[in-house]
Amino acid sequence: MKAQLKQVSQSVHFLRDKADILPRIGIVLGTGLGGLADRIRAAAIIPYEEIPHFPVSTVASHMGRMIFGSLGGKAVMAMQGRFHYYEGYESREITFPVRVMAAMGMKTLIISNAAGGLNPVFQAGDLVLIRDHINLTGQNPLRGENIDKWGPRFPDMTEPYSRELIELAEKAARDLGIEVHQGIYVGVTGPSMETAAETRFLRSIGADAVGMSTIPEVIVAVHAGIRVLGISVITNVNLPEDYRPAPIEQVIATAKRAEPRLVGLVEEILKRI
């Protein structure tokens, strides 16, 4: 644990030397959603491979850059690309950037992902505010010795996604004329897609959308006392009775089409925080 404390400290010192702003808002951009970064008035752009101890994204659609700048009139630090268990990373590695952002003073995290729809009401391209989640990855980034200065041994998870931020996001969406849903996100490891039987099971336990990310970062953010807003872009709807392939190219293309609405919504949310 002392080694991890030292690694976080070294990353923080490196980033503070590169960026002269200290944002209180962090953003994590998921598959096909990296274009939101283009709206940031960047003060500093740092590739992950230059940041001490940072993992490096191996997913083609993830740029792998930390961006410091301004969006919606607020100072932000944004991850353009994230890390996944299916890439071979462990939970602590996946969530290392969240630890770094927390140590830099982040108080609010806006996290996005591309997800498969399980709720038959959803359509490809819909935006869903995550109300709660189900962790089926079998992994927890808090496993092992707890670092008390980072958070409690047994963090409460009754409100992993801030109800206040969800209400703010819903009002912002109404004012912009953007339709949003609320739903429960279930996390799986991937990289194989779900079978029809697995899809039927996930829906039966109450999940509205399924993906391969987000939950580890949210657990660590909650552990650190950070309030979280999660947004899923539905890239396809999985109906077990009419199950069809969802190639990654289709997932990315659908996320890209939804991106302008996501960008507008996030900017408006930031203005109101």
C-alpha positions in Angstrom: 0.0 0.0 0.0 2.9 2.4 0.7 4.0 1.7 -2.9 0.6 2.7 -4.2 0.6 5.9 -2.1 4.0 6.8 -3.5 2.9 6.1 -7.1 -0.2 8.3 -6.8 1.9 11.0 -5.2 4.4 10.9 -8.1 1.6 11.0 -10.7 0.0 14.0 -8.9 3.3 15.9 -8.8 4.0 15.3 -12.5 0.5 16.5 -13.5 0.6 19.6 -11.3 3.9 20.5 -13.0 2.2 20.1 -16.4 -1.1 21.9 -15.6 -1.4 25.1 -13.6 -5.2 24.6 -12.9 -6.7 22.4 -10.2 -10.1 21.2 -11.4 -12.7 20.0 -9.0 -14.6 18.1 -11.8 -13.3 15.0 -13.5 -14.7 13.4 -16.7 -14.2 9.9 -18.0 -15.0 9.4 -21.7 -15.9 5.9 -22.8 -16.0 4.0 -26.1 -16.8 6.2 -29.1 -17.3 9.2 -26.9 -13.8 10.7 -26.9 -15.0 13.6 -29.2 -16.4 15.4 -26.1 -12.7 16.2 -25.5 -12.7 18.4 -28.6 -15.1 20.8 -26.8 -12.7 21.3 -23.9 -10.6 24.5 -24.1 -7.4 22.7 -23.3 -4.7 24.2 -21.1 -2.7 20.9 -21.2 -2.9 17.6 -23.0 -0.8 14.8 -21.6 -0.6 11.3 -23.1 -1.1 8.5 -20.6 2.3 7.0 -21.5 4.0 10.1 -20.2 2.3 10.0 -16.8 4.2 8.0 -14.2 2.5 4.7 -13.3 -0.5 5.3 -15.6 -1.7 2.3 -17.6 -1.9 2.6 -21.3 -5.1 2.0 -23.2 -5.0 -0.8 -25.7 -8.5 -0.1 -27.2 -8.4 1.5 -30.6 -11.2 3.9 -30.0 -9.6 5.3 -26.8 -7.1 8.1 -27.4 -5.3 7.7 -24.1 -4.9 11.3 -23.0 -5.5 13.4 -19.9 -6.8 16.8 -20.7 -6.9 19.8 -18.4 -9.0 22.8 -19.4 -12.4 24.4 -19.4 -15.8 23.1 -20.4 -19.2 24.7 -19.7 -17.4 27.4 -17.9 -15.9 25.0 -15.4 -12.3 23.8 -14.9 -12.2 20.1 -15.7 -9.7 17.2 -16.0 -10.9 14.6 -18.6 -9.7 11.1 -19.4 -10.0 10.6 -23.1 -10.1 6.8 -22.9 -10.2 4.4 -20.0 -8.9 1.0 -19.0 -10.7 -2.3 -18.8 -10.4 -5.7 -17.0 -10.5 -7.4 -20.4 -7.3 -5.7 -21.5 -5.5 -7.6 -18.8 -5.5 -4.9 -16.1 -6.3 -5.5 -12.5 -9.0 -3.4 -10.7 -6.4 -1.3 -8.9 -4.7 -0.5 -12.2 -8.1 0.4 -13.9 -8.9 2.8 -11.1 -5.5 4.3 -10.5 -6.4 7.5 -12.6 -9.4 8.1 -10.3 -7.1 7.9 -7.3 -4.9 10.4 -8.9 -7.7 12.8 -9.8 -9.1 12.4 -6.2 -5.7 13.3 -4.8 -5.6 16.4 -7.1 -8.9 17.6 -5.5 -11.7 16.2 -7.7 -15.0 16.4 -5.9 -17.4 15.5 -8.8 -16.9 12.8 -11.4 -19.0 12.6 -14.7 -18.4 9.2 -16.2 -19.7 7.9 -19.6 -19.8 4.6 -21.4 -21.3 2.8 -24.4 -23.7 0.1 -23.2 -25.9 -2.6 -24.6 -29.6 -2.0 -23.9 -31.5 -4.6 -22.0 -34.7 -2.6 -21.4 -37.0 -3.1 -24.4 -38.1 0.5 -24.1 -34.6 1.7 -25.0 -33.5 2.4 -28.6 -30.0 2.6 -30.0 -28.7 6.1 -29.4 -30.6 6.8 -26.2 -28.9 8.5 -23.3 -29.5 6.8 -19.9 -28.7 8.3 -16.5 -27.3 5.5 -14.3 -29.4 5.2 -11.2 -27.6 2.2 -9.7 -25.4 -0.7 -10.7 -24.9 -4.4 -10.4 -21.4 -5.6 -10.2 -21.1 -9.1 -11.9 -17.3 -8.8 -12.7 -16.3 -10.7 -9.6 -13.8 -7.9 -9.0 -13.6 -5.1 -6.4 -10.8 -2.4 -6.6 -11.0 -2.0 -2.8 -9.9 -5.6 -2.1 -6.8 -5.8 0.1 -5.4 -3.5 2.7 -7.4 -0.3 3.1 -5.7 3.1 2.9 -7.6 5.0 5.5 -6.6 8.4 4.2 -8.3 7.5 0.9 -11.6 6.3 2.4 -13.3 3.9 4.9 -12.8 0.1 4.9 -16.5 -0.5 4.2 -17.8 2.4 2.1 -21.6 2.9 2.0 -23.1 2.2 -1.5 -26.7 3.3 -0.9 -26.2 6.2 -3.3 -23.3 5.4 -5.6 -24.8 7.8 -8.2 -25.7 11.2 -6.8 -29.5 11.8 -6.8 -28.8 15.5 -6.8 -26.8 15.3 -10.0 -29.3 13.0 -11.6 -32.1 15.5 -10.9 -29.9 18.3 -12.2 -29.1 16.3 -15.4 -32.8 15.5 -16.0 -33.7 19.2 -15.7 -30.9 20.2 -18.0 -32.0 17.6 -20.5 -35.6 18.8 -20.4 -34.5 22.4 -21.0 -32.4 21.3 -24.0 -35.2 19.1 -25.4 -33.0 16.0 -25.0 -34.8 12.8 -24.1 -33.0 10.8 -21.3 -33.9 7.7 -19.4 -32.9 6.4 -16.0 -31.7 2.8 -15.5 -29.6 0.2 -13.7 -26.2 -0.6 -15.3 -24.8 -4.1 -14.9 -21.0 -4.6 -15.3 -19.5 -7.8 -16.9 -15.8 -8.5 -17.7 -16.0 -9.1 -21.4 -14.5 -9.0 -24.0 -16.9 -11.6 -25.4 -20.5 -10.3 -25.8 -23.4 -11.7 -23.9 -25.3 -14.8 -25.1 -29.0 -14.6 -25.5 -29.4 -16.7 -22.3 -27.1 -14.3 -20.4 -29.0 -11.3 -21.7 -32.3 -12.9 -20.5 -30.7 -13.4 -17.1 -29.3 -9.9 -16.8 -32.7 -8.4 -17.6 -34.4 -10.8 -15.1 -32.2 -9.4 -12.2 -33.3 -5.9 -12.9 -30.6 -4.5 -15.3 -31.5 -2.0 -18.0 -28.0 -1.8 -19.7 -24.9 -3.8 -19.8 -21.2 -2.9 -20.2 -17.6 -3.7 -19.5 -16.5 -0.7 -17.6 -17.5 2.1 -15.2 -18.2 0.2 -12.0 -14.6 -0.1 -10.7 -14.1 3.7 -11.2 -17.4 4.4 -9.4 -16.6 2.2 -6.5 -13.3 4.0 -6.0 -14.9 7.4 -6.4 -17.5 6.6 -3.8 -14.7 5.3 -1.5 -13.0 8.7 -1.9 -16.1 10.7 -1.1 -16.6 11.9 -4.6 -20.1 12.4 -6.0 -20.8 10.6 -9.3 -23.0 11.2 -12.4 -23.0 8.2 -14.8 -24.3 8.4 -18.3 -24.7 5.4 -20.7 -25.1 5.7 -24.5 -27.2 2.8 -25.7 -25.5 1.4 -28.8 -27.8 -1.5 -29.4 -30.7 -3.2 -27.8 -30.4 -6.9 -26.9 -33.7 -8.7 -27.1 -33.2 -12.4 -26.4 -36.1 -13.4 -28.6 -34.6 -11.6 -31.6 -30.9 -11.7 -30.7 -28.5 -10.1 -33.3 -24.8 -9.5 -33.4 -23.5 -6.0 -32.3 -20.0 -5.6 -33.9 -17.7 -3.1 -32.2 -17.8 -1.0 -35.4 -21.5 -0.6 -35.0 -21.1 0.2 -31.3 -18.6 3.0 -32.0 -20.7 4.4 -34.9 -23.9 4.5 -32.8 -22.0 6.2 -29.9 -20.6 8.7 -32.3 -24.1 9.6 -33.6 -25.3 10.2 -30.1 -22.2 12.2 -29.1 -23.6 15.7 -30.0 -26.5 15.2 -27.6 -24.2 13.9 -24.9 -21.8 16.8 -25.4 -24.6 19.4 -25.2 -26.0 17.7 -22.1 -22.7 17.5 -20.3 -21.9 21.1 -21.1 -25.2 22.2 -19.7 -24.8 20.1 -16.6 -21.4 21.7 -16.0 -22.9 25.2 -16.3 -25.3 24.3 -13.5 -23.0 22.5 -11.1 
